[in-house]
């Protein structure tokens, strides 16, 4: 120890502080107030010793000249309601409609395509309903009568995932599409030769299969429910509500394509008188007008000034920190509404059923002074008054600036789960070729997910025109081609019109010597319309149009879950250039595919 101490002394006296620091305990004291009394009534009163000064100050600042009336304590409404009870898609006859299903699902739903994955799913569920005895007795017959083969799916030769799914399930699954068809037309038991003792049990199994399929997938029940218009690239349908006087209020939605249906998608059609139903004994539901009394509730929003003296405002929104410039009138009006007039707005609760149109016939408010005030609509002024404005009102079709005062509460969904597109077509303008291309970016496949259309077109290949053996340095090319997922739409003049045009679907030849066939679209969007297929010119602007098909899933307020395939439309990606050319002189040694 003596030797170690002598060595430490040879170093600086700070060595012990730096290398051999001793931990210390730091103490903190909290400063607390000490009350002089136990009664805080006088402090909480916030007494003013010179009340006259406050009154004169308010008079000086103009606060005593307020035009505000007394606080509202009672509000009475007289409303008129009518209910939507019928619907007609496109030009088809009207059908009954109720709010047991979301309107979006009923409009968008389409027949589910029987992909390989769906056929296998139906097959596996059908087999799961069998007992071990029934499965061992009839499974081999199922495989022979309802086999899944490549012949029934000719496009699988270019779909690797679909081929792998087919090879892994071909010996363990049956074709669910053929099975459902035979069950629906009551030929299943005869074709499979079900034993008489198993008919009752097999009938229960097939009924459960049909009910399961209808419950899982929401599909149209008739051909009169196809609302998609290939010419307008949108959904078109009409709804109607019967009135007490025997007439109907008909509303039309001719350009719905956003995937979110709401009141602004409808216009009142004054020219269409009624939508007649085939049911002769149907009696519509009519609502009688009645007066309703409410207690108004002050509107509350984040950051608004509180009326209580000792209550602090919510600091999540601070209107005082708005960085408004001299030309930001809208921002200044917003701040003025929040800080000055925030306590002048009231909320009156009013319940409505879905698919209801409501119009307020009378609205009277009573304040604390006993005065009653008749509140009129904001657009009740003359047409030439610039202050006239309207909100949540339905416009009248073909009547610019005309509308009615009925609010429409649609039976639509607040949110849905949407899958990735199972099919997608990009309509693109090509000004150099003076035409429109429909590019199949995603095409359906056997897995039901969809594959890249560009990769599928590349795998199919393009047959190049053979180059003849010649000593010429140049050669003539009649024309080149485009990828096989590019479907042309040519401009055509409208009938009896020399100025306006529309686009007609055409086809490109598969190059060969001679050309062996034409290139056809593989998806449903471009194949479901029979020739000639036209699209209105205004539906494909210079920015392009993107049409997608995807799975939708949502739960309605009655607890039911709906799954359907719907379509939605988006703005495209701009113009493009296919480099399509004809009558070209090119280098004879060029290796580029024509």
Secondary structure, DSSP 8 states (H G I E B T S, - for coil): -HHHHHHHHTS-TTHHHHHS---------------S-S--HHHHTT--S-HHHHHHHHHHTTGGG------EEEEEEEEEEEEEEEEEETTS--EE--TTS-HHHHHH-------HHHHHHHHHHHHHTS-HHHHHHHHHHHHHHS---STT-GGGGG-HHHHHHHHHHTTT---HHHHHHHHHTT-HHHHHT--GGGHHHHHHHHHHHHHHHHHHS---SSGGG--EETTTTEEEEEEEEE-TTS-EEEEEEEEE-SS---GGG-EE-SS------S-TT---------EEEE--EE---TT---SSTT----TTS-GGG----TT-HHHHHHHHHHHTSGGG-EE------TTEEEEEEEEEEEETTS-EEE---TT-S-TT-TT---SS--EETT-TT-B---EEE----S--EE---SEEEEEEEETTTTEEEEEEEEE--TTSS-EEHHHHHHHH------------SEEEEEE----TTEEEEEEEE-TT-SS-EEEEE---EE-SSS--EE----SSTTTSS-SS-EEEGGGS-TT-EEEEEEEEEEE-TTS-EEEEEEEEEEE----------EEEEEETT--S--
